[in-house]
Amino acid sequence: MANRKGRRRRFGSVRQLASGRWQARYRDPLTAEMKSAPRTFDTKTDADVWLTTIEAEIVRGTYQAPDAGRVAFGPYADDWLKHRKLEDRSRERNESVIRLHIKPTFGAGTVAAISTPRVRAWRTGLLEAGVGEPTVVKAYQLLRAILNTAVDDELIRRNPCRIKGADRYDVPERPVLTVPEVYAVADAIQPCYRLLVLLAAFTTLRFGELAALRRRDLDPVRCVVLVRRAQSELQNGQLSDKAPKSAAGIRPVAFPAELVPEVDHHLEHFAGAGQDGHVFRGPRGGLLRRGNFRDDWSAARDKAGVHAGVHFHDLRHTGNTLASSAGASTRELMTRMGHSTTRAALIYQHMTSDRDQHIAGRLGEMIRRSRETGDPPPSGT
């Protein structure tokens, strides 16, 4: 039986239990329910001090119920992901990272049980287990985002993901091909993919953007390709066209006039029929997939004598570097590549077509000089 002795307080109440320890209770201002402190106290003074702290938090508007964070983390993370507005592929990736790398450690516990030391040990454990650093960074970013929402929901007072530098990693420098190397791969690859290689290098379009191109998106007269959509492939093999991630992703990109004969030839011999026909198709006339293109890329790269570590995506990096050496400014590069990291950056996506044509023209000069002399293009202008 609890001992009822102790005088009434202005806020809350304190009583001594049969064990000799002291219990503090108060009425929760949010629910009007009676709440007990999450622990008992050695002395009555300790219990009084705790109640005084709770009362001060209520007055300041910073109060959180002591049991607020007793929400199970696993279901909370699932609900968090459910209410995020994400494209299918991003949702699939996030779900996989949460399931494989976050829930095994934190899924069975509560939100409040996640502390900074536990987060630090979890991150170190992933790295020591051989999980790639990009994946560990992604997992940390997701855990931090989930717990930021928990702070907003007033389940916890402070996000425990406070490890300096854990949200980023040093991206290794990707290789840049020369113009002769680009053409060497284009010469070595299947004829139906020759234009795919050249456009990737000289327009910096992503594979998904190239795979989604229709005939009506190519204008050989104006030397412009219009990016309207990107193809997305889920882990189950399902393909779908989606809008670019940001408004900056929908853009016209000029290509060098030297590619017009290549474009005309490809449209005549390899593209799908009609204005909505896909420009690039798979080996049997179906949709182009990374999987049914990867072997062709590797074989052409090896035949051309290009370094084995070069990926198709490196053509995009190559094009960006070449455009930079052709005189493109940072804002013009962002426009050509469809990058938009801030809202203000969108202001510059509508640069004049004359300037974009100038950039494409300089790229064309590089092509002509390289094809005529066999020399690599200059590193800068």
NORUR-V681891 format. One record per backbone hydrogen bond with DSSP energy under -0.5 kcal/mol. NH is the residue of the N-H (numbers start at 1). CO is the residue of the C=O. E is the energy in kcal/mol with one decimal. If there is no record, write none. Layout:
# NORUR-V681891
NH,CO,E  NH,CO,E
This chain:
# NORUR-V681891
3,16,-1.5  9,12,-0.8  13,25,-2.8  15,23,-2.3  16,3,-0.7  16,5,-0.7  17,21,-3.2  20,17,-2.0  22,41,-2.7  23,15,-3.2  25,13,-2.7  26,35,-2.2  28,26,-0.6  28,33,-3.5  32,28,-2.7  35,26,-3.6  37,24,-2.6  41,22,-2.6  47,43,-1.5  48,44,-2.6  49,45,-2.6  50,46,-2.0  51,47,-2.1  52,48,-2.3  53,49,-2.1  54,50,-2.1  55,51,-2.5  56,52,-2.1  57,53,-2.0  58,54,-2.0  59,55,-2.1  60,56,-2.3  61,57,-1.1  62,57,-2.2  63,57,-0.9  68,65,-2.2  70,67,-1.7  73,109,-2.8  74,107,-1.5  76,72,-1.5  77,73,-2.9  78,74,-2.1  79,75,-2.5  80,76,-2.3  81,77,-2.3  82,78,-2.2  83,79,-1.5  84,81,-1.3  86,84,-1.0  91,87,-2.7  92,88,-2.4  93,89,-2.3  94,90,-2.6  95,91,-2.6  96,92,-2.0  97,93,-2.3  98,94,-2.5  99,95,-2.4  100,96,-2.7  101,97,-2.5  102,97,-0.8  102,98,-1.1  103,98,-3.0  105,102,-1.0  106,102,-2.4  107,103,-2.3  109,106,-1.0  111,71,-2.5  112,69,-2.8  114,111,-1.5  115,113,-0.7  119,115,-2.4  120,116,-2.7  121,117,-2.4  122,118,-2.5  123,119,-2.5  124,120,-2.3  125,121,-2.4  126,122,-2.0  127,123,-2.0  128,124,-2.5  129,125,-1.5  130,127,-1.3  131,126,-2.1  136,132,-2.2  137,133,-2.7  138,134,-2.1  139,135,-2.6  140,136,-2.5  141,137,-2.6  142,138,-2.3  143,139,-2.6  144,140,-2.6  145,141,-2.2  146,142,-2.5  147,143,-2.3  148,144,-2.0  149,145,-1.6  150,146,-1.6  151,147,-1.9  152,148,-2.1  153,149,-2.4  154,151,-1.6  155,150,-2.9  156,150,-0.9  162,160,-1.8  164,162,-0.7  166,163,-1.8  168,165,-1.1  171,169,-0.7  182,178,-2.3  183,179,-2.3  184,180,-2.1  185,181,-2.2  186,182,-2.3  187,183,-2.5  188,184,-1.4  189,185,-1.7  193,190,-2.4  194,190,-0.5  194,191,-1.1  197,193,-1.8  198,194,-1.9  199,195,-3.0  200,196,-1.9  201,197,-1.8  202,198,-2.3  203,199,-1.7  204,199,-0.5  204,200,-0.8  205,199,-0.7  210,206,-2.3  211,207,-2.8  212,208,-1.0  213,210,-1.1  215,277,-1.9  216,275,-2.2  217,214,-1.8  218,215,-1.8  219,217,-0.5  219,224,-2.6  220,218,-0.5  223,219,-1.2  224,219,-1.9  225,253,-2.7  226,217,-2.8  227,225,-0.6  227,251,-3.0  228,226,-0.7  230,242,-2.4  231,208,-2.5  232,240,-3.4  234,238,-2.5  237,234,-1.9  240,232,-2.1  242,230,-2.7  249,246,-1.7  250,247,-1.1  251,227,-1.1  251,249,-0.8  253,225,-2.7  255,223,-2.4  259,256,-2.1  260,257,-1.8  263,259,-2.5  264,260,-2.9  265,261,-2.4  266,262,-2.3  267,263,-2.7  268,264,-1.9  269,265,-1.9  270,266,-3.1  271,266,-1.4  272,278,-3.2  277,274,-1.7  279,213,-2.3  282,286,-3.3  285,282,-1.9  288,280,-0.6  293,290,-1.0  294,290,-2.2  295,291,-0.6  297,293,-2.3  298,294,-2.5  299,295,-2.5  300,296,-2.3  301,297,-2.8  302,298,-2.4  303,299,-2.4  304,300,-2.2  305,302,-0.9  306,301,-2.3  310,307,-1.8  314,311,-1.3  315,312,-2.0  316,313,-1.0  317,313,-1.1  318,314,-2.6  319,315,-2.7  320,316,-2.1  321,317,-2.1  322,318,-2.8  323,319,-2.6  324,320,-1.9  325,321,-2.1  326,322,-1.3  327,324,-1.5  328,323,-2.2  333,329,-2.5  334,330,-2.4  335,331,-1.8  336,332,-2.5  337,333,-2.4  338,334,-1.0  338,335,-0.5  339,334,-2.3  345,342,-0.7  346,342,-0.5  346,343,-1.3  347,344,-1.6  348,345,-1.3  349,346,-1.5  350,347,-0.6  351,348,-0.7  356,352,-1.6  357,353,-2.7  358,354,-1.9  359,355,-2.0  360,356,-2.3  361,357,-2.6  362,358,-2.2  363,359,-2.0  364,360,-2.1  365,361,-1.8  366,362,-1.8  367,363,-2.1  368,364,-2.7  369,365,-2.7  370,366,-2.5  371,367,-2.9  372,368,-2.2  373,369,-2.1  374,370,-2.2  375,369,-0.5
